[in-house]
């Protein structure tokens, strides 16, 4: 019973974290990595810090870029 409650709390925390990231314009890093590897295998995959910085700049107009790659 306690293990189920702990798992439920962990899942809820994960969803809340993902929601908070999406609210500030930072999509899921794992989804980005999977997309890059499947759609752009010839391009390097950014590290999390570079990904976060790039997403923030795209969201708030740092370099005037469009917010997606394709």
mmCIF file of the N, C-alpha and C atoms, coordinates in Angstrom:
data_MODEL
# 
_entry.id   MODEL 
# 
loop_
_atom_site.group_PDB 
_atom_site.id 
_atom_site.type_symbol 
_atom_site.label_atom_id 
_atom_site.label_alt_id 
_atom_site.label_comp_id 
_atom_site.label_asym_id 
_atom_site.label_entity_id 
_atom_site.label_seq_id 
_atom_site.pdbx_PDB_ins_code 
_atom_site.Cartn_x 
_atom_site.Cartn_y 
_atom_site.Cartn_z 
_atom_site.occupancy 
_atom_site.B_iso_or_equiv 
_atom_site.pdbx_formal_charge 
_atom_site.auth_seq_id 
_atom_site.auth_comp_id 
_atom_site.auth_asym_id 
_atom_site.auth_atom_id 
_atom_site.pdbx_PDB_model_num 
ATOM 1   N N  . UNK A 1 1  ? 0.821  -1.194 0.000   1.00 0.00 ? 1  UNK A N  1 
ATOM 2   C CA . UNK A 1 1  ? 0.000  0.000  0.000   1.00 0.00 ? 1  UNK A CA 1 
ATOM 3   C C  . UNK A 1 1  ? 0.867  1.261  0.000   1.00 0.00 ? 1  UNK A C  1 
ATOM 4   N N  . UNK A 1 2  ? 1.873  1.307  0.884   1.00 0.00 ? 2  UNK A N  1 
ATOM 5   C CA . UNK A 1 2  ? 2.752  2.477  0.946   1.00 0.00 ? 2  UNK A CA 1 
ATOM 6   C C  . UNK A 1 2  ? 3.567  2.620  -0.333  1.00 0.00 ? 2  UNK A C  1 
ATOM 7   N N  . UNK A 1 3  ? 3.960  1.487  -0.908  1.00 0.00 ? 3  UNK A N  1 
ATOM 8   C CA . UNK A 1 3  ? 4.726  1.532  -2.148  1.00 0.00 ? 3  UNK A CA 1 
ATOM 9   C C  . UNK A 1 3  ? 3.873  2.113  -3.279  1.00 0.00 ? 3  UNK A C  1 
ATOM 10  N N  . UNK A 1 4  ? 2.603  1.747  -3.320  1.00 0.00 ? 4  UNK A N  1 
ATOM 11  C CA . UNK A 1 4  ? 1.709  2.286  -4.348  1.00 0.00 ? 4  UNK A CA 1 
ATOM 12  C C  . UNK A 1 4  ? 1.517  3.791  -4.181  1.00 0.00 ? 4  UNK A C  1 
ATOM 13  N N  . UNK A 1 5  ? 1.386  4.232  -2.963  1.00 0.00 ? 5  UNK A N  1 
ATOM 14  C CA . UNK A 1 5  ? 1.235  5.675  -2.702  1.00 0.00 ? 5  UNK A CA 1 
ATOM 15  C C  . UNK A 1 5  ? 2.511  6.411  -3.101  1.00 0.00 ? 5  UNK A C  1 
ATOM 16  N N  . UNK A 1 6  ? 3.668  5.816  -2.793  1.00 0.00 ? 6  UNK A N  1 
ATOM 17  C CA . UNK A 1 6  ? 4.941  6.437  -3.172  1.00 0.00 ? 6  UNK A CA 1 
ATOM 18  C C  . UNK A 1 6  ? 5.063  6.532  -4.693  1.00 0.00 ? 6  UNK A C  1 
ATOM 19  N N  . UNK A 1 7  ? 4.670  5.453  -5.398  1.00 0.00 ? 7  UNK A N  1 
ATOM 20  C CA . UNK A 1 7  ? 4.713  5.485  -6.869  1.00 0.00 ? 7  UNK A CA 1 
ATOM 21  C C  . UNK A 1 7  ? 3.763  6.524  -7.432  1.00 0.00 ? 7  UNK A C  1 
ATOM 22  N N  . UNK A 1 8  ? 2.580  6.634  -6.844  1.00 0.00 ? 8  UNK A N  1 
ATOM 23  C CA . UNK A 1 8  ? 1.614  7.630  -7.283  1.00 0.00 ? 8  UNK A CA 1 
ATOM 24  C C  . UNK A 1 8  ? 2.177  9.043  -7.083  1.00 0.00 ? 8  UNK A C  1 
ATOM 25  N N  . UNK A 1 9  ? 2.799  9.265  -5.938  1.00 0.00 ? 9  UNK A N  1 
ATOM 26  C CA . UNK A 1 9  ? 3.414  10.572 -5.677  1.00 0.00 ? 9  UNK A CA 1 
ATOM 27  C C  . UNK A 1 9  ? 4.544  10.874 -6.646  1.00 0.00 ? 9  UNK A C  1 
ATOM 28  N N  . UNK A 1 10 ? 5.334  9.870  -6.974  1.00 0.00 ? 10 UNK A N  1 
ATOM 29  C CA . UNK A 1 10 ? 6.438  10.046 -7.913  1.00 0.00 ? 10 UNK A CA 1 
ATOM 30  C C  . UNK A 1 10 ? 5.913  10.382 -9.303  1.00 0.00 ? 10 UNK A C  1 
ATOM 31  N N  . UNK A 1 11 ? 4.876  9.671  -9.737  1.00 0.00 ? 11 UNK A N  1 
ATOM 32  C CA . UNK A 1 11 ? 4.281  9.951  -11.052 1.00 0.00 ? 11 UNK A CA 1 
ATOM 33  C C  . UNK A 1 11 ? 3.659  11.346 -11.088 1.00 0.00 ? 11 UNK A C  1 
ATOM 34  N N  . UNK A 1 12 ? 2.981  11.713 -10.027 1.00 0.00 ? 12 UNK A N  1 
ATOM 35  C CA . UNK A 1 12 ? 2.371  13.034 -9.958  1.00 0.00 ? 12 UNK A CA 1 
ATOM 36  C C  . UNK A 1 12 ? 3.447  14.117 -10.026 1.00 0.00 ? 12 UNK A C  1 
ATOM 37  N N  . UNK A 1 13 ? 4.537  13.910 -9.307  1.00 0.00 ? 13 UNK A N  1 
ATOM 38  C CA . UNK A 1 13 ? 5.642  14.874 -9.338  1.00 0.00 ? 13 UNK A CA 1 
ATOM 39  C C  . UNK A 1 13 ? 6.241  14.989 -10.724 1.00 0.00 ? 13 UNK A C  1 
ATOM 40  N N  . UNK A 1 14 ? 6.352  13.860 -11.423 1.00 0.00 ? 14 UNK A N  1 
ATOM 41  C CA . UNK A 1 14 ? 6.892  13.867 -12.777 1.00 0.00 ? 14 UNK A CA 1 
ATOM 42  C C  . UNK A 1 14 ? 5.989  14.663 -13.718 1.00 0.00 ? 14 UNK A C  1 
ATOM 43  N N  . UNK A 1 15 ? 4.685  14.437 -13.606 1.00 0.00 ? 15 UNK A N  1 
ATOM 44  C CA . UNK A 1 15 ? 3.743  15.171 -14.463 1.00 0.00 ? 15 UNK A CA 1 
ATOM 45  C C  . UNK A 1 15 ? 3.745  16.662 -14.150 1.00 0.00 ? 15 UNK A C  1 
ATOM 46  N N  . UNK A 1 16 ? 3.818  17.006 -12.880 1.00 0.00 ? 16 UNK A N  1 
ATOM 47  C CA . UNK A 1 16 ? 3.853  18.426 -12.505 1.00 0.00 ? 16 UNK A CA 1 
ATOM 48  C C  . UNK A 1 16 ? 5.129  19.094 -13.011 1.00 0.00 ? 16 UNK A C  1 
ATOM 49  N N  . UNK A 1 17 ? 6.246  18.377 -12.934 1.00 0.00 ? 17 UNK A N  1 
ATOM 50  C CA . UNK A 1 17 ? 7.502  18.919 -13.451 1.00 0.00 ? 17 UNK A CA 1 
ATOM 51  C C  . UNK A 1 17 ? 7.447  19.145 -14.941 1.00 0.00 ? 17 UNK A C  1 
ATOM 52  N N  . UNK A 1 18 ? 6.888  18.167 -15.658 1.00 0.00 ? 18 UNK A N  1 
ATOM 53  C CA . UNK A 1 18 ? 6.763  18.300 -17.113 1.00 0.00 ? 18 UNK A CA 1 
ATOM 54  C C  . UNK A 1 18 ? 5.835  19.461 -17.460 1.00 0.00 ? 18 UNK A C  1 
ATOM 55  N N  . UNK A 1 19 ? 4.750  19.603 -16.741 1.00 0.00 ? 19 UNK A N  1 
ATOM 56  C CA . UNK A 1 19 ? 3.820  20.708 -16.984 1.00 0.00 ? 19 UNK A CA 1 
ATOM 57  C C  . UNK A 1 19 ? 4.506  22.048 -16.747 1.00 0.00 ? 19 UNK A C  1 
ATOM 58  N N  . UNK A 1 20 ? 5.267  22.151 -15.689 1.00 0.00 ? 20 UNK A N  1 
ATOM 59  C CA . UNK A 1 20 ? 5.974  23.401 -15.396 1.00 0.00 ? 20 UNK A CA 1 
ATOM 60  C C  . UNK A 1 20 ? 6.987  23.729 -16.493 1.00 0.00 ? 20 UNK A C  1 
ATOM 61  N N  . UNK A 1 21 ? 7.711  22.719 -16.968 1.00 0.00 ? 21 UNK A N  1 
ATOM 62  C CA . UNK A 1 21 ? 8.682  22.955 -18.049 1.00 0.00 ? 21 UNK A CA 1 
ATOM 63  C C  . UNK A 1 21 ? 7.980  23.415 -19.322 1.00 0.00 ? 21 UNK A C  1 
ATOM 64  N N  . UNK A 1 22 ? 6.865  22.780 -19.654 1.00 0.00 ? 22 UNK A N  1 
ATOM 65  C CA . UNK A 1 22 ? 6.132  23.175 -20.862 1.00 0.00 ? 22 UNK A CA 1 
ATOM 66  C C  . UNK A 1 22 ? 5.567  24.588 -20.733 1.00 0.00 ? 22 UNK A C  1 
ATOM 67  N N  . UNK A 1 23 ? 5.177  24.990 -19.530 1.00 0.00 ? 23 UNK A N  1 
ATOM 68  C CA . UNK A 1 23 ? 4.635  26.329 -19.313 1.00 0.00 ? 23 UNK A CA 1 
ATOM 69  C C  . UNK A 1 23 ? 5.673  27.409 -19.583 1.00 0.00 ? 23 UNK A C  1 
ATOM 70  N N  . UNK A 1 24 ? 6.942  27.100 -19.367 1.00 0.00 ? 24 UNK A N  1 
ATOM 71  C CA . UNK A 1 24 ? 7.992  28.090 -19.622 1.00 0.00 ? 24 UNK A CA 1 
ATOM 72  C C  . UNK A 1 24 ? 8.692  27.840 -20.951 1.00 0.00 ? 24 UNK A C  1 
ATOM 73  N N  . UNK A 1 25 ? 8.148  26.933 -21.758 1.00 0.00 ? 25 UNK A N  1 
ATOM 74  C CA . UNK A 1 25 ? 8.666  26.735 -23.106 1.00 0.00 ? 25 UNK A CA 1 
ATOM 75  C C  . UNK A 1 25 ? 9.805  25.764 -23.230 1.00 0.00 ? 25 UNK A C  1 
ATOM 76  N N  . UNK A 1 26 ? 9.981  24.888 -22.275 1.00 0.00 ? 26 UNK A N  1 
ATOM 77  C CA . UNK A 1 26 ? 11.052 23.898 -22.355 1.00 0.00 ? 26 UNK A CA 1 
ATOM 78  C C  . UNK A 1 26 ? 10.422 22.520 -22.508 1.00 0.00 ? 26 UNK A C  1 
ATOM 79  N N  . UNK A 1 27 ? 10.419 21.985 -23.736 1.00 0.00 ? 27 UNK A N  1 
ATOM 80  C CA . UNK A 1 27 ? 9.856  20.647 -23.926 1.00 0.00 ? 27 UNK A CA 1 
ATOM 81  C C  . UNK A 1 27 ? 10.717 19.579 -23.266 1.00 0.00 ? 27 UNK A C  1 
ATOM 82  N N  . UNK A 1 28 ? 10.241 18.372 -23.289 1.00 0.00 ? 28 UNK A N  1 
ATOM 83  C CA . UNK A 1 28 ? 10.925 17.258 -22.640 1.00 0.00 ? 28 UNK A CA 1 
ATOM 84  C C  . UNK A 1 28 ? 12.240 16.957 -23.367 1.00 0.00 ? 28 UNK A C  1 
ATOM 85  N N  . UNK A 1 29 ? 13.324 16.925 -22.618 1.00 0.00 ? 29 UNK A N  1 
ATOM 86  C CA . UNK A 1 29 ? 14.643 16.679 -23.199 1.00 0.00 ? 29 UNK A CA 1 
ATOM 87  C C  . UNK A 1 29 ? 14.722 15.287 -23.822 1.00 0.00 ? 29 UNK A C  1 
ATOM 88  N N  . UNK A 1 30 ? 14.160 14.293 -23.179 1.00 0.00 ? 30 UNK A N  1 
ATOM 89  C CA . UNK A 1 30 ? 14.201 12.928 -23.716 1.00 0.00 ? 30 UNK A CA 1 
ATOM 90  C C  . UNK A 1 30 ? 13.469 12.833 -25.056 1.00 0.00 ? 30 UNK A C  1 
ATOM 91  N N  . UNK A 1 31 ? 12.364 13.568 -25.185 1.00 0.00 ? 31 UNK A N  1 
ATOM 92  C CA . UNK A 1 31 ? 11.637 13.595 -26.444 1.00 0.00 ? 31 UNK A CA 1 
ATOM 93  C C  . UNK A 1 31 ? 12.478 14.246 -27.532 1.00 0.00 ? 31 UNK A C  1 
ATOM 94  N N  . UNK A 1 32 ? 13.185 15.328 -27.167 1.00 0.00 ? 32 UNK A N  1 
ATOM 95  C CA . UNK A 1 32 ? 14.085 15.999 -28.105 1.00 0.00 ? 32 UNK A CA 1 
ATOM 96  C C  . UNK A 1 32 ? 15.177 15.042 -28.584 1.00 0.00 ? 32 UNK A C  1 
ATOM 97  N N  . UNK A 1 33 ? 15.787 14.327 -27.665 1.00 0.00 ? 33 UNK A N  1 
ATOM 98  C CA . UNK A 1 33 ? 16.869 13.403 -28.024 1.00 0.00 ? 33 UNK A CA 1 
ATOM 99  C C  . UNK A 1 33 ? 16.337 12.314 -28.962 1.00 0.00 ? 33 UNK A C  1 
ATOM 100 N N  . UNK A 1 34 ? 15.164 11.758 -28.653 1.00 0.00 ? 34 UNK A N  1 
ATOM 101 C CA . UNK A 1 34 ? 14.579 10.722 -29.512 1.00 0.00 ? 34 UNK A CA 1 
ATOM 102 C C  . UNK A 1 34 ? 14.274 11.284 -30.901 1.00 0.00 ? 34 UNK A C  1 
ATOM 103 N N  . UNK A 1 35 ? 13.764 12.515 -30.966 1.00 0.00 ? 35 UNK A N  1 
ATOM 104 C CA . UNK A 1 35 ? 13.471 13.151 -32.248 1.00 0.00 ? 35 UNK A CA 1 
ATOM 105 C C  . UNK A 1 35 ? 14.751 13.371 -33.048 1.00 0.00 ? 35 UNK A C  1 
ATOM 106 N N  . UNK A 1 36 ? 15.779 13.898 -32.421 1.00 0.00 ? 36 UNK A N  1 
ATOM 107 C CA . UNK A 1 36 ? 17.038 14.155 -33.117 1.00 0.00 ? 36 UNK A CA 1 
ATOM 108 C C  . UNK A 1 36 ? 17.628 12.865 -33.666 1.00 0.00 ? 36 UNK A C  1 
ATOM 109 N N  . UNK A 1 37 ? 17.596 11.832 -32.866 1.00 0.00 ? 37 UNK A N  1 
ATOM 110 C CA . UNK A 1 37 ? 18.200 10.561 -33.300 1.00 0.00 ? 37 UNK A CA 1 
ATOM 111 C C  . UNK A 1 37 ? 17.415 9.909  -34.433 1.00 0.00 ? 37 UNK A C  1 
ATOM 112 N N  . UNK A 1 38 ? 16.090 10.092 -34.447 1.00 0.00 ? 38 UNK A N  1 
ATOM 113 C CA . UNK A 1 38 ? 15.295 9.461  -35.499 1.00 0.00 ? 38 UNK A CA 1 
ATOM 114 C C  . UNK A 1 38 ? 15.171 10.325 -36.757 1.00 0.00 ? 38 UNK A C  1 
ATOM 115 N N  . UNK A 1 39 ? 15.089 11.653 -36.606 1.00 0.00 ? 39 UNK A N  1 
ATOM 116 C CA . UNK A 1 39 ? 14.851 12.535 -37.743 1.00 0.00 ? 39 UNK A CA 1 
ATOM 117 C C  . UNK A 1 39 ? 16.119 13.224 -38.258 1.00 0.00 ? 39 UNK A C  1 
ATOM 118 N N  . UNK A 1 40 ? 17.106 13.418 -37.402 1.00 0.00 ? 40 UNK A N  1 
ATOM 119 C CA . UNK A 1 40 ? 18.331 14.127 -37.774 1.00 0.00 ? 40 UNK A CA 1 
ATOM 120 C C  . UNK A 1 40 ? 19.561 13.369 -37.253 1.00 0.00 ? 40 UNK A C  1 
ATOM 121 N N  . UNK A 1 41 ? 19.721 12.119 -37.681 1.00 0.00 ? 41 UNK A N  1 
ATOM 122 C CA . UNK A 1 41 ? 20.821 11.313 -37.129 1.00 0.00 ? 41 UNK A CA 1 
ATOM 123 C C  . UNK A 1 41 ? 22.208 11.846 -37.478 1.00 0.00 ? 41 UNK A C  1 
ATOM 124 N N  . UNK A 1 42 ? 22.304 12.692 -38.510 1.00 0.00 ? 42 UNK A N  1 
ATOM 125 C CA . UNK A 1 42 ? 23.599 13.239 -38.916 1.00 0.00 ? 42 UNK A CA 1 
ATOM 126 C C  . UNK A 1 42 ? 23.995 14.463 -38.100 1.00 0.00 ? 42 UNK A C  1 
ATOM 127 N N  . UNK A 1 43 ? 23.095 14.991 -37.278 1.00 0.00 ? 43 UNK A N  1 
ATOM 128 C CA . UNK A 1 43 ? 23.382 16.187 -36.488 1.00 0.00 ? 43 UNK A CA 1 
ATOM 129 C C  . UNK A 1 43 ? 23.659 15.798 -35.038 1.00 0.00 ? 43 UNK A C  1 
ATOM 130 N N  . UNK A 1 44 ? 24.522 16.575 -34.380 1.00 0.00 ? 44 UNK A N  1 
ATOM 131 C CA . UNK A 1 44 ? 24.814 16.259 -32.977 1.00 0.00 ? 44 UNK A CA 1 
ATOM 132 C C  . UNK A 1 44 ? 23.617 16.583 -32.078 1.00 0.00 ? 44 UNK A C  1 
ATOM 133 N N  . UNK A 1 45 ? 23.521 15.880 -30.982 1.00 0.00 ? 45 UNK A N  1 
ATOM 134 C CA . UNK A 1 45 ? 22.468 16.115 -29.994 1.00 0.00 ? 45 UNK A CA 1 
ATOM 135 C C  . UNK A 1 45 ? 23.028 17.050 -28.923 1.00 0.00 ? 45 UNK A C  1 
ATOM 136 N N  . UNK A 1 46 ? 22.304 18.134 -28.657 1.00 0.00 ? 46 UNK A N  1 
ATOM 137 C CA . UNK A 1 46 ? 22.753 19.084 -27.635 1.00 0.00 ? 46 UNK A CA 1 
ATOM 138 C C  . UNK A 1 46 ? 22.680 18.448 -26.250 1.00 0.00 ? 46 UNK A C  1 
ATOM 139 N N  . UNK A 1 47 ? 23.554 18.888 -25.382 1.00 0.00 ? 47 UNK A N  1 
ATOM 140 C CA . UNK A 1 47 ? 23.470 18.505 -23.983 1.00 0.00 ? 47 UNK A CA 1 
ATOM 141 C C  . UNK A 1 47 ? 22.282 19.215 -23.346 1.00 0.00 ? 47 UNK A C  1 
ATOM 142 N N  . UNK A 1 48 ? 21.906 18.807 -22.139 1.00 0.00 ? 48 UNK A N  1 
ATOM 143 C CA . UNK A 1 48 ? 20.714 19.384 -21.519 1.00 0.00 ? 48 UNK A CA 1 
ATOM 144 C C  . UNK A 1 48 ? 20.838 20.893 -21.319 1.00 0.00 ? 48 UNK A C  1 
ATOM 145 N N  . UNK A 1 49 ? 22.004 21.361 -20.890 1.00 0.00 ? 49 UNK A N  1 
ATOM 146 C CA . UNK A 1 49 ? 22.181 22.802 -20.650 1.00 0.00 ? 49 UNK A CA 1 
ATOM 147 C C  . UNK A 1 49 ? 22.044 23.593 -21.939 1.00 0.00 ? 49 UNK A C  1 
ATOM 148 N N  . UNK A 1 50 ? 22.659 23.130 -23.022 1.00 0.00 ? 50 UNK A N  1 
ATOM 149 C CA . UNK A 1 50 ? 22.542 23.810 -24.318 1.00 0.00 ? 50 UNK A CA 1 
ATOM 150 C C  . UNK A 1 50 ? 21.104 23.753 -24.825 1.00 0.00 ? 50 UNK A C  1 
ATOM 151 N N  . UNK A 1 51 ? 20.444 22.611 -24.627 1.00 0.00 ? 51 UNK A N  1 
ATOM 152 C CA . UNK A 1 51 ? 19.047 22.452 -25.022 1.00 0.00 ? 51 UNK A CA 1 
ATOM 153 C C  . UNK A 1 51 ? 18.176 23.453 -24.268 1.00 0.00 ? 51 UNK A C  1 
ATOM 154 N N  . UNK A 1 52 ? 18.361 23.544 -22.968 1.00 0.00 ? 52 UNK A N  1 
ATOM 155 C CA . UNK A 1 52 ? 17.575 24.459 -22.139 1.00 0.00 ? 52 UNK A CA 1 
ATOM 156 C C  . UNK A 1 52 ? 17.794 25.903 -22.587 1.00 0.00 ? 52 UNK A C  1 
ATOM 157 N N  . UNK A 1 53 ? 19.048 26.282 -22.793 1.00 0.00 ? 53 UNK A N  1 
ATOM 158 C CA . UNK A 1 53 ? 19.385 27.648 -23.212 1.00 0.00 ? 53 UNK A CA 1 
ATOM 159 C C  . UNK A 1 53 ? 18.769 27.962 -24.578 1.00 0.00 ? 53 UNK A C  1 
ATOM 160 N N  . UNK A 1 54 ? 18.872 27.034 -25.528 1.00 0.00 ? 54 UNK A N  1 
ATOM 161 C CA . UNK A 1 54 ? 18.330 27.226 -26.870 1.00 0.00 ? 54 UNK A CA 1 
ATOM 162 C C  . UNK A 1 54 ? 16.820 27.367 -26.829 1.00 0.00 ? 54 UNK A C  1 
ATOM 163 N N  . UNK A 1 55 ? 16.153 26.534 -26.014 1.00 0.00 ? 55 UNK A N  1 
ATOM 164 C CA . UNK A 1 55 ? 14.690 26.603 -25.904 1.00 0.00 ? 55 UNK A CA 1 
ATOM 165 C C  . UNK A 1 55 ? 14.243 27.926 -25.280 1.00 0.00 ? 55 UNK A C  1 
ATOM 166 N N  . UNK A 1 56 ? 14.982 28.399 -24.292 1.00 0.00 ? 56 UNK A N  1 
ATOM 167 C CA . UNK A 1 56 ? 14.651 29.677 -23.658 1.00 0.00 ? 56 UNK A CA 1 
ATOM 168 C C  . UNK A 1 56 ? 14.798 30.820 -24.657 1.00 0.00 ? 56 UNK A C  1 
ATOM 169 N N  . UNK A 1 57 ? 15.857 30.807 -25.443 1.00 0.00 ? 57 UNK A N  1 
ATOM 170 C CA . UNK A 1 57 ? 16.070 31.847 -26.450 1.00 0.00 ? 57 UNK A CA 1 
ATOM 171 C C  . UNK A 1 57 ? 14.988 31.792 -27.523 1.00 0.00 ? 57 UNK A C  1 
ATOM 172 N N  . UNK A 1 58 ? 14.594 30.585 -27.936 1.00 0.00 ? 58 UNK A N  1 
ATOM 173 C CA . UNK A 1 58 ? 13.538 30.448 -28.936 1.00 0.00 ? 58 UNK A CA 1 
ATOM 174 C C  . UNK A 1 58 ? 12.204 30.922 -28.386 1.00 0.00 ? 58 UNK A C  1 
ATOM 175 N N  . UNK A 1 59 ? 11.951 30.628 -27.122 1.00 0.00 ? 59 UNK A N  1 
ATOM 176 C CA . UNK A 1 59 ? 10.681 30.999 -26.506 1.00 0.00 ? 59 UNK A CA 1 
ATOM 177 C C  . UNK A 1 59 ? 10.559 32.511 -26.323 1.00 0.00 ? 59 UNK A C  1 
ATOM 178 N N  . UNK A 1 60 ? 11.640 33.123 -25.901 1.00 0.00 ? 60 UNK A N  1 
ATOM 179 C CA . UNK A 1 60 ? 11.587 34.542 -25.561 1.00 0.00 ? 60 UNK A CA 1 
ATOM 180 C C  . UNK A 1 60 ? 12.281 35.430 -26.583 1.00 0.00 ? 60 UNK A C  1 
ATOM 181 N N  . UNK A 1 61 ? 12.510 34.897 -27.796 1.00 0.00 ? 61 UNK A N  1 
ATOM 182 C CA . UNK A 1 61 ? 13.018 35.715 -28.887 1.00 0.00 ? 61 UNK A CA 1 
ATOM 183 C C  . UNK A 1 61 ? 14.472 36.113 -28.768 1.00 0.00 ? 61 UNK A C  1 
ATOM 184 N N  . UNK A 1 62 ? 15.287 35.274 -28.188 1.00 0.00 ? 62 UNK A N  1 
ATOM 185 C CA . UNK A 1 62 ? 16.690 35.599 -28.006 1.00 0.00 ? 62 UNK A CA 1 
ATOM 186 C C  . UNK A 1 62 ? 17.433 35.863 -29.300 1.00 0.00 ? 62 UNK A C  1 
ATOM 187 N N  . UNK A 1 63 ? 17.159 35.079 -30.329 1.00 0.00 ? 63 UNK A N  1 
ATOM 188 C CA . UNK A 1 63 ? 17.871 35.242 -31.596 1.00 0.00 ? 63 UNK A CA 1 
ATOM 189 C C  . UNK A 1 63 ? 16.897 35.384 -32.763 1.00 0.00 ? 63 UNK A C  1 
ATOM 190 N N  . UNK A 1 64 ? 15.616 35.580 -32.476 1.00 0.00 ? 64 UNK A N  1 
ATOM 191 C CA . UNK A 1 64 ? 14.627 35.748 -33.527 1.00 0.00 ? 64 UNK A CA 1 
ATOM 192 C C  . UNK A 1 64 ? 14.379 34.484 -34.319 1.00 0.00 ? 64 UNK A C  1 
ATOM 193 N N  . UNK A 1 65 ? 14.588 33.342 -33.717 1.00 0.00 ? 65 UNK A N  1 
ATOM 194 C CA . UNK A 1 65 ? 14.439 32.071 -34.411 1.00 0.00 ? 65 UNK A CA 1 
ATOM 195 C C  . UNK A 1 65 ? 13.048 31.506 -34.186 1.00 0.00 ? 65 UNK A C  1 
ATOM 196 N N  . UNK A 1 66 ? 12.653 30.630 -35.097 1.00 0.00 ? 66 UNK A N  1 
ATOM 197 C CA . UNK A 1 66 ? 11.401 29.900 -34.962 1.00 0.00 ? 66 UNK A CA 1 
ATOM 198 C C  . UNK A 1 66 ? 11.609 28.817 -33.903 1.00 0.00 ? 66 UNK A C  1 
ATOM 199 N N  . UNK A 1 67 ? 10.562 28.507 -33.158 1.00 0.00 ? 67 UNK A N  1 
ATOM 200 C CA . UNK A 1 67 ? 10.678 27.589 -32.042 1.00 0.00 ? 67 UNK A CA 1 
ATOM 201 C C  . UNK A 1 67 ? 10.701 26.114 -32.345 1.00 0.00 ? 67 UNK A C  1 
ATOM 202 N N  . UNK A 1 68 ? 10.983 25.704 -33.571 1.00 0.00 ? 68 UNK A N  1 
ATOM 203 C CA . UNK A 1 68 ? 11.082 24.289 -33.860 1.00 0.00 ? 68 UNK A CA 1 
ATOM 204 C C  . UNK A 1 68 ? 12.064 24.066 -35.005 1.00 0.00 ? 68 UNK A C  1 
ATOM 205 N N  . UNK A 1 69 ? 12.517 22.838 -35.163 1.00 0.00 ? 69 UNK A N  1 
ATOM 206 C CA . UNK A 1 69 ? 13.557 22.565 -36.140 1.00 0.00 ? 69 UNK A CA 1 
ATOM 207 C C  . UNK A 1 69 ? 12.989 22.163 -37.495 1.00 0.00 ? 69 UNK A C  1 
ATOM 208 N N  . UNK A 1 70 ? 11.798 21.548 -37.542 1.00 0.00 ? 70 UNK A N  1 
ATOM 209 C CA . UNK A 1 70 ? 11.255 21.105 -38.829 1.00 0.00 ? 70 UNK A CA 1 
ATOM 210 C C  . UNK A 1 70 ? 9.754  21.099 -38.781 1.00 0.00 ? 70 UNK A C  1 
# 
